[in-house]
Amino acid sequence: MVTSRIDTDILILGSGGAGLFAALHAHQAAPELSITVAVKGLLGKCGCTRMVQGGYNVALAKGDSIERHFMDTIEGGKWLPDQDLAWQLVTLAVERIRELENELGCFFDRNPDGSIHQKAFAGQTFDRTVHKGDLTGIEIINRLAEQVWARGIARLEEHRAVELIRTRDGTALSGVLFVDMRTGEYVFVRAKAVLLATGGGPTMYRYHTPSGDKSCDGLAMALRAGLRLRDMEMVQFHPTGLLAGAHTRMTGTVLEEGLRGAGGHLLNGERERFMGRYDPKAERATRDIVSRAMFSEIKNGNTSPHGGLYISMSHLGADNVRKQFKGMVERCADCGFDLASGLVEVVPTAHYMMGGVEFAADCRTELPGLFVAGEDSGGVHGANRLGGNGVANSTVFGAVAGDSMAAWVRREGALREPDGAAIESAVATCETPFKNRPARSNLESLREKLFETMWERVGILRDAAGLEQALAELGSLNDELDRFALDGTNRAFNLSWHDWMNLKNLAAVSRVITAAAIARKDSRGAHFRSDFPETGPLDESAFTSICFDEVAMRPVKFTRVRPGQTLLKDAA
Ligand SMILES: Cc1cc2nc3c(=O)[nH]c(=O)nc-3n(C[C@H](O)[C@H](O)[C@H](O)COP(=O)(O)OP(=O)(O)OC[C@H]3O[C@@H](n4cnc5c(N)ncnc54)[C@H](O)[C@@H]3O)c2cc1C
């Protein structure tokens, strides 16, 4: 059934910040190597890096320091981050932002004296977020894509990776099986090194922000390949998702963090500010705290017409809001809201997965030949990602992965024969809905079940009974998906088929989120158990590490700083 086979030295899955930075760095480090970027959408036009609004955290300004950025990241992550990875993030972000400006040609906003403007983001002790207005990602991804095009790096666009295929003896990765979405044919790409950079994406929740091409495919493939995933219970909800009714895909899309950073107010259905009752930092508390407070207000029934709350910016001056948040004002206007001088309905929305594949500082995974970077990886952010650390993570570790894949391929990379039986089995699994007969169920109703389970029982507030119920529901959802039958046999651009594959992967990753949430019997950052509301001793912090269905709790190594200590000299 595999109709074409391709060989390449380096294969990169995904063309977000991680994938494109990896391609450029690998090419720079080893120009003689063949590099292929394979992507579910069109290169430069898909994924979440393009959607980045607020900006990029980096310690550049006088008064700030990488130690301060590091401490904010560790404290924001509730002492769960891998400290060496977090240190790499904050130190290399400085190099990457220089590279973005000086080598790749990004224009970021500047101060009158010519220095880079850095704005406030919630949960941080310094204004360090570099940005281009409030649509920073378009600037970054356009410049990256242009540079990739200019270097003649090979592209497989509208190619969906469906399975990581090991070698015959199972000890290393041989390559990746794809569906060419334009024809529906299967393609096998053999590679010496593969980067998983498909960007996670918690689109299993009723309200979510990521792009529609993201359905946790990389995480699901890693799980099936037997890799360990960590921190999977940590799903970040962004407090201000736009709420414009069920008829529009704009519902769930994010209104940027800078609105709260700049002094925006959150109001309940009675138009009263409520955040002060939950946290002294009010609207500028971290995302987890604000989302939880909002969810509680919503559960109390004090809501806006669509069942959410409001954000109000008018007290900051309508002209000022229009100038500072042009993109957001226009987005709200498209949905009939006036952000500058009125009220906009908002709801917490699933935004980011802190969890992902466990990896080493050079982006290697346990499976020889497989590397990981960006939102598919776990360990950098711990229990909570700071706004602005996401795109820093994908660009920093994308570049690291590019450098280390190039070195690895030169040193020990080889094209290895795949396990043919594994390819056949993966093809057979993809073919399931064409073989099942007759058509028995409706994908929309299955999606709705997934949304209901994850939003109500594995979302912002969790407890043992709800999580156990969710596991059972996810099991029967998976069975229903296995019985699902597609109408017809046309595979070219068959979006229902791809939707089925999306849901299969989302159900698998949802199960892992749920299992990790059951295992963590405390509350930290994005994970809140109403039956275990205490954080527990920080000195004994442990992270969840899951492989297939087995969850282990592993102690965090405090390699640079212990709870109660700081790296900041002026605070000592
Ligand atoms: C609306 C929004 C606003 C955000 N704003 C900010 C912000 O202001 N600051 C910040 O730091 N972070 C922000 N983030 C988070 C940030 O976008 C991500 O952390 C980061 O960009 C992820 O980069 P990535 O390269 O890992 O993944 P992505 O950029 O999402 O790229 C993933 C790529 O993988 C491809 N792909 C997916 N599945 C497959 C498959 N099966 N086969 C082949 N290819 C596949 C996708 O098509 C895409 O090209 C925001 C996110 C969203 C959704």
Ligand as a Chemical Component Dictionary entry (heavy atoms), coordinates in Angstrom:
data_LIG
# 
_chem_comp.id                   LIG 
_chem_comp.type                 NON-POLYMER 
_chem_comp.pdbx_formal_charge   0 
_chem_comp.three_letter_code    LIG 
# 
loop_
_chem_comp_atom.comp_id 
_chem_comp_atom.atom_id 
_chem_comp_atom.alt_atom_id 
_chem_comp_atom.type_symbol 
_chem_comp_atom.charge 
_chem_comp_atom.model_Cartn_x 
_chem_comp_atom.model_Cartn_y 
_chem_comp_atom.model_Cartn_z 
_chem_comp_atom.pdbx_ordinal 
LIG C1  C1  C 0 -3.334 31.837 19.629 1  
LIG C2  C2  C 0 -2.017 31.557 20.249 2  
LIG C3  C3  C 0 -1.257 32.588 20.734 3  
LIG C4  C4  C 0 -0.024 32.347 21.306 4  
LIG N1  N1  N 0 0.710  33.400 21.761 5  
LIG C5  C5  C 0 1.923  33.159 22.312 6  
LIG C6  C6  C 0 2.729  34.260 22.769 7  
LIG O1  O1  O 0 2.354  35.425 22.687 8  
LIG N2  N2  N 0 3.950  33.967 23.270 9  
LIG C7  C7  C 0 4.422  32.683 23.370 10 
LIG O2  O2  O 0 5.532  32.486 23.848 11 
LIG N3  N3  N 0 3.684  31.640 22.936 12 
LIG C8  C8  C 0 2.451  31.848 22.420 13 
LIG N4  N4  N 0 1.700  30.784 21.980 14 
LIG C9  C9  C 0 2.268  29.430 22.077 15 
LIG C10 C10 C 0 3.210  29.191 20.903 16 
LIG O3  O3  O 0 2.529  29.399 19.712 17 
LIG C11 C11 C 0 3.751  27.800 20.921 18 
LIG O4  O4  O 0 4.344  27.583 22.150 19 
LIG C12 C12 C 0 4.839  27.550 19.887 20 
LIG O5  O5  O 0 4.687  28.366 18.783 21 
LIG C13 C13 C 0 4.851  26.115 19.453 22 
LIG O6  O6  O 0 5.801  25.961 18.428 23 
LIG P1  P1  P 0 6.024  24.542 17.754 24 
LIG O7  O7  O 0 7.016  24.746 16.676 25 
LIG O8  O8  O 0 6.291  23.539 18.802 26 
LIG O9  O9  O 0 4.599  24.156 17.135 27 
LIG P2  P2  P 0 3.714  24.876 16.002 28 
LIG O10 O10 O 0 4.177  26.234 15.694 29 
LIG O11 O11 O 0 2.313  24.717 16.394 30 
LIG O12 O12 O 0 3.994  23.987 14.721 31 
LIG C14 C14 C 0 3.550  22.646 14.645 32 
LIG C15 C15 C 0 3.696  22.190 13.213 33 
LIG O13 O13 O 0 3.506  20.774 13.143 34 
LIG C16 C16 C 0 2.642  20.470 12.054 35 
LIG N5  N5  N 0 2.004  19.183 12.297 36 
LIG C17 C17 C 0 1.076  18.867 13.236 37 
LIG N6  N6  N 0 0.756  17.567 13.136 38 
LIG C18 C18 C 0 1.493  17.053 12.125 39 
LIG C19 C19 C 0 1.592  15.777 11.519 40 
LIG N7  N7  N 0 0.867  14.741 11.949 41 
LIG N8  N8  N 0 2.436  15.618 10.470 42 
LIG C20 C20 C 0 3.170  16.650 9.999  43 
LIG N9  N9  N 0 3.115  17.894 10.527 44 
LIG C21 C21 C 0 2.295  18.080 11.582 45 
LIG C22 C22 C 0 1.699  21.649 12.018 46 
LIG O14 O14 O 0 1.035  21.719 10.782 47 
LIG C23 C23 C 0 2.688  22.793 12.251 48 
LIG O15 O15 O 0 3.351  23.114 11.065 49 
LIG C24 C24 C 0 0.456  31.017 21.408 50 
LIG C25 C25 C 0 -0.327 29.967 20.927 51 
LIG C26 C26 C 0 -1.547 30.230 20.359 52 
LIG C27 C27 C 0 -2.365 29.085 19.857 53 
# 
loop_
_chem_comp_bond.comp_id 
_chem_comp_bond.atom_id_1 
_chem_comp_bond.atom_id_2 
_chem_comp_bond.value_order 
_chem_comp_bond.pdbx_ordinal 
LIG C1  C2  SING 1  
LIG C2  C3  SING 2  
LIG C2  C26 DOUB 3  
LIG C3  C4  DOUB 4  
LIG C4  N1  SING 5  
LIG C4  C24 SING 6  
LIG N1  C5  DOUB 7  
LIG C5  C6  SING 8  
LIG C5  C8  SING 9  
LIG C6  O1  DOUB 10 
LIG C6  N2  SING 11 
LIG N2  C7  SING 12 
LIG C7  O2  DOUB 13 
LIG C7  N3  SING 14 
LIG N3  C8  DOUB 15 
LIG C8  N4  SING 16 
LIG N4  C9  SING 17 
LIG N4  C24 SING 18 
LIG C9  C10 SING 19 
LIG C10 O3  SING 20 
LIG C10 C11 SING 21 
LIG C11 O4  SING 22 
LIG C11 C12 SING 23 
LIG C12 O5  SING 24 
LIG C12 C13 SING 25 
LIG C13 O6  SING 26 
LIG O6  P1  SING 27 
LIG P1  O7  DOUB 28 
LIG P1  O8  SING 29 
LIG P1  O9  SING 30 
LIG O9  P2  SING 31 
LIG P2  O10 DOUB 32 
LIG P2  O11 SING 33 
LIG P2  O12 SING 34 
LIG O12 C14 SING 35 
LIG C14 C15 SING 36 
LIG C15 O13 SING 37 
LIG C15 C23 SING 38 
LIG O13 C16 SING 39 
LIG C16 N5  SING 40 
LIG C16 C22 SING 41 
LIG N5  C17 SING 42 
LIG N5  C21 SING 43 
LIG C17 N6  DOUB 44 
LIG N6  C18 SING 45 
LIG C18 C19 SING 46 
LIG C18 C21 DOUB 47 
LIG C19 N7  SING 48 
LIG C19 N8  DOUB 49 
LIG N8  C20 SING 50 
LIG C20 N9  DOUB 51 
LIG N9  C21 SING 52 
LIG C22 O14 SING 53 
LIG C22 C23 SING 54 
LIG C23 O15 SING 55 
LIG C24 C25 DOUB 56 
LIG C25 C26 SING 57 
LIG C26 C27 SING 58 
# 
